[in-house]
Structure formats: structure tokens, C-alpha cells
Amino acid sequence: MFSFNKGKALMKACFLFSIISLLMTPAVVFPQWQQLNCSNQSDVQCFAVDSSSAGPDSTVIFAGTWGDGVFRSLDQGETWTQINAGLADLYINTLAVIRSRTNQSELFAGTNFGLFISTNDGANWIEADSGLTNMTLCSVASVDTVLVAGTWGDGIFRSTDNGKSWSQQSSMLAGKFITSIITCPTRDGSGRSGLFAATDNSGVFLSSDKGVTWTFVSGGIYGYIHSLAISVTPADTTLFVARDGIGVYCTANYGKKWTLKRTGLTNWSTMSFAMDRTPTDTTLILATWGSGVFLSHDNAANWTAVDTGLSDPYVWSICVGPSSGAGRYLFAGTNDHGIWRRPMSELAAEVRATVGENSKLFSLNQNYPNPFNPSTVISYQLPVNSQVTLKVYDVLGREVATLVNARQTPGEHSVTFDARNLPSGIYFYRISAGGYTATRKMLLVK
């Protein structure tokens, strides 16, 4: 027969065993950003990584700040050293590590008062701006043996002698305020390298002759473009554009068609990109002004916030550090709280856990441009095969156009609304798909 007292004793023992087991179980540590021990706490504008340097990890990480010059880390960000010898201006707009003709690693720093170069990982700097008519440097890149620099007001300059002298090459470039330059394969399939250049309000331009001539390729995408990123695979070349206040645009055909990609992106003040490439995956990373950092594993189709523990959500710059025994880190430069880092392994796991949930969502995006004249693009996302209708109405509720009436596959879709035969005013567009309905407003101004 079961004894009541024995039963109470057994229950008490089980309870105590549960408590002891719980206490002995290692605490679950949720992944978070870590603030690094850097004496600078001012705006961290840019990063650069040199993976060819000598040292225990054969890697150096550089950080450019707004007012305190350049910092260097030899140990994955654990410690930082200020390196400003010979640097006449401490307001750093851009940093770039470029291989010279002799295969030497050289560090370039673009400031508000000229361009500087270091051949010893920042230990010493010398001016490299002879021929520049504008000393505010915002971007530096190289294509083959040619250096290309973007200025704030005088367009693009080229150097064929490793920065000793520069010549202006912007006669065919409508935008004179250059925000970003990035190399890319040329679209003729020759295997040669070309250049994309972004401007503050004049769109994106492409050069296939090392920066001598430029072609406008961004269609209706104007406004302030903070940054560019590029993904090259055997199948295609995709350019990503961080358009401030709108989100992320991408093109896989050198600007013939652009697609707005911001599903899951809760902040459209996009600042800068980074990209992490592994043999099995490519991760696109985006810094925002006010919402921290976002990641995408599917070419920007879906974004996931990864800002746990990042107390300063105003992020200027990001970069992926090198792989080493200490791990692979993502670094973030913030507005008021210096440099932060987080292991890429944590971020990758977090994103994969949420991409599945994001892909289950319907969404209807705001049209762009808005206001518009005479046409605008409307984009939306479908998680499953759906019968879709997308219609446009005037302010009186009268249907003025049917843009979509078809069964469509999962993924992102977009359609152009041409209103050249309609009067100026407010219009509404409404989507119905798989039980999901949504309506947004747009403004036609002629």
C-alpha cells in the first residue's frame, strides 16, 4: 500500500532534484553585440581590412572616425591603436586597402582636406592628392592598375601612377557629388573589370573603360545613395543600392531593370553594406540609421534585424572581419558609442531561424517613386501560389486600372503603373491575394 508520508517525501526529493538540475544546467546566453575597447567613442565612418599583412593573424582591421583619425586592430578588434602620424586631417570619410602594381598592400584615407596613403599599415601617412581640384574625398577604388577617387563636388578623378597625380574624368558624369564607387565585371562578358559610381541625387553610373567615360544606368532611382554592394556568381552579377529613405534596390542586368527589396526592413534609412561570402552561402548585411543592422541570406528578398545588445542603433559603417582561430566577426561603427562586434556564426543562425517565418508573409510595398509622373513601380510579396488582383482607384472609389489579374508564384513581384492619361491627384492601389488584402496611397503630380 502506498504511504502518504512516503509519497510526500518522494515528491519533495523530486522537487529538490529538479532545482539542483536546473542550477547545474549552463545558463543560456543569448547572442548579443559586444562593445569593443576603443578609446574613440565618436562617429566611426568607415572600415577597411588588410588580410595580407604580417602578424599572428596576418590581418589588420582599420577604422576611420570623424574627428579622431584612423585606428588599427591586430587582434580581431580586442584592442585598437590610433595611427595618425602624417595625417593632416582627422575627419575620415573613406578607407580602402588596394594592391599596388608590385602587389604591395596600400591603405588610402579620404578626408575633407585631401587624400592620404600609407604603405606600412597606417604607421605613417603621406599626401597623395596632386591634381585634385576638390579635397573632399568620399570613395576610392581600383580597377586593374588605375585608381579612381570620388569627390564631393567635382565628380571622379583617375590616377595611373598610384596616386602621385590625378586627372578629372567626369565630363560624361552628370552627378558631381560621389558617395560610393565599386568595381564590377563588365557586361560584355570579356572578363574585364568595370566600375559603378553612386551620387547624392543623380543616380548610378557605369564605366567599362576604367573610369574614362560613364553611362547613366539607374532609371528612375534618384535621391541620396549612401552605398553600393555587388554579388558576382557564375549565373549573374547583382548590384545593390542603399537608397536613403526608400530601402534597397537591386539590378541583375546592369540597370535595365531595378527591384525594390525591403521585406522585413523596418527602417529605410540605409547607410552601408557589407557582404560575407563562404563556399556555401552569401550574406548581405545592411547598416541603418536608427534601427541597427539587418541581414539577408536570399539576395535582399527578406531582411532580419540582428541588433540584440546594440545600444546605439545609429550605425554608419559595417565590415566583415577575416576568418581566424578567434572566429569570424561582423564589426559595426556607430554614431556615439564607438565600435561593436558580433560573431558571424551567431548572426547566420539567427537569420536562418527567422527567414522561414518572414517567407510566410504577404506584403504590399509603397510605390516608388512617390509622388510620380507619369509612371511608378508597385511591388509586393507572395509566400505561396496565389490568385492575385491589383487594381488602382481614384479618390471617389472608381476603378481606373487593373494592373494584375493572374495566378502567380511565391516571391517578389513588381508592376509598373502608367498614369499618363490620368489627371493629377491622389490614387489608391489595392491587392487581393489568398485572402490577404491591403491598400496604399500614391500621388500623381503633373
VENWOUR-V453071 format. One record per residue. N is the residue number from 1. RES is the residue in one small letter. OMEGA is omega in degrees with one decimal (none if undefined). Layout:
N_RES_OMEGA + N_RES_OMEGA
This chain:
1_m_-177.9 + 2_f_179.8 + 3_s_179.9 + 4_f_179.7 + 5_n_177.3 + 6_k_178.2 + 7_g_178.0 + 8_k_179.4 + 9_a_-179.9 + 10_l_178.6 + 11_m_179.7 + 12_k_179.5 + 13_a_178.7 + 14_c_179.8 + 15_f_179.5 + 16_l_178.4 + 17_f_179.4 + 18_s_180.0 + 19_i_179.7 + 20_i_179.6 + 21_s_-179.7 + 22_l_-179.1 + 23_l_-178.4 + 24_m_179.9 + 25_t_179.5 + 26_p_179.9 + 27_a_176.3 + 28_v_-179.9 + 29_v_179.9 + 30_f_-177.3 + 31_p_-179.1 + 32_q_173.9 + 33_w_179.1 + 34_q_176.0 + 35_q_-173.6 + 36_l_-176.9 + 37_n_178.4 + 38_c_-176.2 + 39_s_179.2 + 40_n_175.1 + 41_q_179.3 + 42_s_-176.9 + 43_d_175.6 + 44_v_-169.2 + 45_q_-170.6 + 46_c_176.0 + 47_f_168.8 + 48_a_-178.5 + 49_v_176.0 + 50_d_-176.5 + 51_s_-177.2 + 52_s_-175.2 + 53_s_177.2 + 54_a_178.7 + 55_g_-177.2 + 56_p_-178.8 + 57_d_-177.9 + 58_s_-177.2 + 59_t_174.7 + 60_v_175.1 + 61_i_179.7 + 62_f_176.2 + 63_a_177.7 + 64_g_-174.9 + 65_t_-179.9 + 66_w_176.6 + 67_g_-179.9 + 68_d_175.0 + 69_g_-172.8 + 70_v_175.0 + 71_f_-177.1 + 72_r_175.1 + 73_s_178.5 + 74_l_-172.8 + 75_d_176.3 + 76_q_175.4 + 77_g_-179.8 + 78_e_177.9 + 79_t_-177.3 + 80_w_178.8 + 81_t_177.9 + 82_q_-174.2 + 83_i_-173.8 + 84_n_-177.6 + 85_a_-179.3 + 86_g_-179.0 + 87_l_-172.4 + 88_a_-179.4 + 89_d_-175.7 + 90_l_176.8 + 91_y_-170.5 + 92_i_177.7 + 93_n_-175.9 + 94_t_172.8 + 95_l_178.3 + 96_a_172.2 + 97_v_-174.1 + 98_i_177.5 + 99_r_-179.4 + 100_s_179.1 + 101_r_179.0 + 102_t_179.1 + 103_n_176.6 + 104_q_178.6 + 105_s_-179.4 + 106_e_-178.1 + 107_l_178.1 + 108_f_176.6 + 109_a_176.1 + 110_g_-176.6 + 111_t_175.0 + 112_n_-178.1 + 113_f_172.7 + 114_g_179.7 + 115_l_-177.7 + 116_f_-178.1 + 117_i_175.0 + 118_s_178.8 + 119_t_-178.9 + 120_n_175.9 + 121_d_173.5 + 122_g_-179.9 + 123_a_176.7 + 124_n_-179.6 + 125_w_171.5 + 126_i_179.1 + 127_e_179.2 + 128_a_-172.3 + 129_d_178.4 + 130_s_-179.7 + 131_g_177.0 + 132_l_177.8 + 133_t_177.6 + 134_n_-173.3 + 135_m_176.4 + 136_t_-175.3 + 137_l_-176.0 + 138_c_-179.2 + 139_s_177.3 + 140_v_178.2 + 141_a_177.0 + 142_s_173.8 + 143_v_-170.3 + 144_d_-179.6 + 145_t_-178.0 + 146_v_173.8 + 147_l_179.6 + 148_v_-177.7 + 149_a_176.9 + 150_g_-177.9 + 151_t_178.5 + 152_w_176.2 + 153_g_-178.5 + 154_d_174.4 + 155_g_-170.3 + 156_i_176.8 + 157_f_179.1 + 158_r_173.7 + 159_s_177.9 + 160_t_-179.8 + 161_d_174.6 + 162_n_173.7 + 163_g_178.9 + 164_k_177.7 + 165_s_-175.5 + 166_w_174.8 + 167_s_-177.9 + 168_q_-176.9 + 169_q_-172.0 + 170_s_-176.3 + 171_s_-179.0 + 172_m_-178.6 + 173_l_-176.0 + 174_a_-179.3 + 175_g_-179.3 + 176_k_179.9 + 177_f_-171.6 + 178_i_-178.7 + 179_t_-176.1 + 180_s_174.1 + 181_i_-178.9 + 182_i_178.2 + 183_t_-178.5 + 184_c_171.3 + 185_p_175.8 + 186_t_-173.0 + 187_r_179.7 + 188_d_177.9 + 189_g_-176.6 + 190_s_-176.0 + 191_g_177.4 + 192_r_179.7 + 193_s_175.5 + 194_g_-176.2 + 195_l_164.7 + 196_f_175.9 + 197_a_177.7 + 198_a_-178.0 + 199_t_-176.7 + 200_d_-177.0 + 201_n_-176.7 + 202_s_174.9 + 203_g_-176.5 + 204_v_-178.3 + 205_f_-178.7 + 206_l_174.4 + 207_s_177.6 + 208_s_-178.8 + 209_d_173.9 + 210_k_172.8 + 211_g_179.5 + 212_v_178.8 + 213_t_-174.4 + 214_w_179.2 + 215_t_178.0 + 216_f_-174.5 + 217_v_-171.6 + 218_s_175.5 + 219_g_-178.7 + 220_g_-178.9 + 221_i_177.3 + 222_y_-179.4 + 223_g_-174.3 + 224_y_176.4 + 225_i_-175.7 + 226_h_-168.2 + 227_s_175.3 + 228_l_171.6 + 229_a_-176.7 + 230_i_177.0 + 231_s_-177.8 + 232_v_175.6 + 233_t_175.9 + 234_p_-176.9 + 235_a_-176.3 + 236_d_174.1 + 237_t_-177.1 + 238_t_176.8 + 239_l_177.3 + 240_f_-176.9 + 241_v_175.3 + 242_a_-178.2 + 243_r_-175.7 + 244_d_177.6 + 245_g_-178.7 + 246_i_-177.7 + 247_g_-176.3 + 248_v_172.3 + 249_y_174.0 + 250_c_176.2 + 251_t_178.0 + 252_a_-179.2 + 253_n_174.4 + 254_y_172.0 + 255_g_178.3 + 256_k_177.5 + 257_k_179.3 + 258_w_178.9 + 259_t_177.0 + 260_l_-175.8 + 261_k_-179.6 + 262_r_175.7 + 263_t_-177.3 + 264_g_-179.3 + 265_l_-174.2 + 266_t_177.8 + 267_n_-175.9 + 268_w_174.4 + 269_s_-172.8 + 270_t_-172.1 + 271_m_-175.0 + 272_s_-179.3 + 273_f_162.3 + 274_a_-179.2 + 275_m_178.0 + 276_d_-178.6 + 277_r_173.5 + 278_t_179.9 + 279_p_-174.9 + 280_t_-172.4 + 281_d_171.6 + 282_t_-179.3 + 283_t_175.1 + 284_l_-174.3 + 285_i_-173.7 + 286_l_173.4 + 287_a_179.4 + 288_t_-180.0 + 289_w_177.2 + 290_g_-179.4 + 291_s_174.9 + 292_g_-170.1 + 293_v_177.3 + 294_f_178.6 + 295_l_174.1 + 296_s_176.1 + 297_h_-173.8 + 298_d_175.5 + 299_n_174.5 + 300_a_178.9 + 301_a_178.5 + 302_n_-179.7 + 303_w_178.0 + 304_t_177.2 + 305_a_178.5 + 306_v_-172.7 + 307_d_179.8 + 308_t_178.7 + 309_g_179.3 + 310_l_-171.3 + 311_s_176.2 + 312_d_-176.3 + 313_p_-179.4 + 314_y_-170.5 + 315_v_178.1 + 316_w_-166.6 + 317_s_176.6 + 318_i_172.9 + 319_c_176.1 + 320_v_179.0 + 321_g_-177.6 + 322_p_174.6 + 323_s_178.1 + 324_s_179.6 + 325_g_-179.3 + 326_a_-178.9 + 327_g_-178.1 + 328_r_-172.6 + 329_y_166.3 + 330_l_179.9 + 331_f_179.3 + 332_a_175.8 + 333_g_-172.9 + 334_t_-174.2 + 335_n_-173.9 + 336_d_-172.6 + 337_h_170.8 + 338_g_-171.0 + 339_i_178.4 + 340_w_175.5 + 341_r_178.6 + 342_r_-179.5 + 343_p_178.5 + 344_m_-179.5 + 345_s_176.4 + 346_e_-176.6 + 347_l_-178.7 + 348_a_-180.0 + 349_a_-179.0 + 350_e_-179.2 + 351_v_-178.4 + 352_r_-179.6 + 353_a_-176.1 + 354_t_179.9 + 355_v_179.1 + 356_g_178.7 + 357_e_179.4 + 358_n_-176.0 + 359_s_179.1 + 360_k_-172.3 + 361_l_163.8 + 362_f_173.7 + 363_s_174.7 + 364_l_-175.6 + 365_n_174.5 + 366_q_179.7 + 367_n_177.5 + 368_y_-3.0 + 369_p_177.3 + 370_n_2.1 + 371_p_-176.2 + 372_f_175.4 + 373_n_-5.3 + 374_p_-174.1 + 375_s_179.2 + 376_t_-178.0 + 377_v_176.8 + 378_i_-179.4 + 379_s_-178.4 + 380_y_-178.8 + 381_q_176.8 + 382_l_178.2 + 383_p_-177.8 + 384_v_172.5 + 385_n_-173.7 + 386_s_167.8 + 387_q_-171.2 + 388_v_167.2 + 389_t_178.5 + 390_l_-174.8 + 391_k_-179.9 + 392_v_-178.5 + 393_y_173.5 + 394_d_-174.7 + 395_v_177.6 + 396_l_178.0 + 397_g_179.8 + 398_r_178.6 + 399_e_-179.3 + 400_v_179.2 + 401_a_169.1 + 402_t_-174.8 + 403_l_-180.0 + 404_v_171.9 + 405_n_-172.5 + 406_a_173.9 + 407_r_-173.2 + 408_q_-177.6 + 409_t_178.0 + 410_p_177.3 + 411_g_179.8 + 412_e_177.7 + 413_h_176.4 + 414_s_-179.7 + 415_v_179.7 + 416_t_175.9 + 417_f_-179.7 + 418_d_-175.3 + 419_a_-175.4 + 420_r_-179.8 + 421_n_-179.3 + 422_l_178.3 + 423_p_175.8 + 424_s_177.2 + 425_g_179.4 + 426_i_176.7 + 427_y_179.0 + 428_f_173.7 + 429_y_-172.4 + 430_r_178.4 + 431_i_171.6 + 432_s_-177.9 + 433_a_174.9 + 434_g_-177.7 + 435_g_178.1 + 436_y_174.5 + 437_t_177.7 + 438_a_-178.8 + 439_t_175.3 + 440_r_-177.4 + 441_k_176.3 + 442_m_-175.0 + 443_l_176.1 + 444_l_-179.6 + 445_v_179.6 + 446_k_none
